[in-house]
Amino acid sequence: MFAGFNVLVNSKEKFYSYHESGLSIYNKHKRVIIDSLENYINPDGALSEKDIENDWFPKINAHVFLSHSHNDLKFVISFAGWLYEKFKIEAFIDSGVWGNSDTLLRKIDNRYCVSSRDENGDIKTYGYKLRNKSTSNVHMILYTALMKMIDRTECLMFVNTPSSVKWSEMISEESATESPWIYGELLASKLIRNKSRKAHRDLFEKSYFEHADESYRNPTIEYIFDTKHLIVITDYDLEYFEKNADSYGNAFNALDNLYSYKGIDLEWGIIND
């Protein structure tokens, strides 16, 4: 990761006309992820991380990692479409990974964790220890994959809305989220290694793309995080960025202009005083 942004958008309507474009990118990435996850379930119900990485990462190459709340998915997909149509910036939307975690877990549990069935052969109960093992394995492998994708993309954009941050925390020094995925991604964006633009772009040039309801109540857990290390982007910034879209030429030039506009040193990836 070279740079990280805290995206604060109030006027979302202008982006929705780009939803179809964003959806095609989102679905393309999602197909790769789903195929990889389902193809590499080991006989014991675990996932083969090495196989997933070898199959997944060469096929998904993106400039930007978009971290967001599930409630903002429509906007985020539209925002990704806007980034691509205006600047040819391709975004990886994180819910393509964690949005499939429950479906994947159910398939593994139905195959390996059943402890009893009723007279019709339908699943009645699951083994507690087996379920704990399958859940921890799946969540760890998906979280690891997300961290590697953050490391691989040139910049992270956290779409910061009331859906991702609790209203009661909006004015405080620290913010709270009920999403462990958002918390993990923002924490990783603080700790992950800083790489130069050249390192990211050399990697990018070597890669290319190939063409269930629950009735129970989940416990609410809050994760405290901060975004001080992320550079704020507002509606005004995005409008300014868009004004010169025709002059950028390609995604890398567009990103360089955004970095310079926000005061980021193009060599070191830090804010100039």
Secondary structure, 3 states (H helix, E strand, C coil): CCEEEEEECCCCHHHHHHHHHHHHHHHHHHHHHHHHHHHCECCCCCECHHHHHHHHCCCCCCCEEEECCHHHHHHHHHHHHHHHHHHCCCEEECHHHHCCHHHHHHHHHHHHCEEEECCCCCEEEECHHHHHHHHHHHHHHHHHHHHHHHHHCCEEEEECCCCCCCHHHCCCCCEEECCHHHHHHHHHHHHCCCCCHHHHHHHHHHCCCCCCCCCCCCCCCCEEECCCCCEEEEHHHHHHHHHCHHHHCCHHHHHHHHHHHCCECCCCCCECC
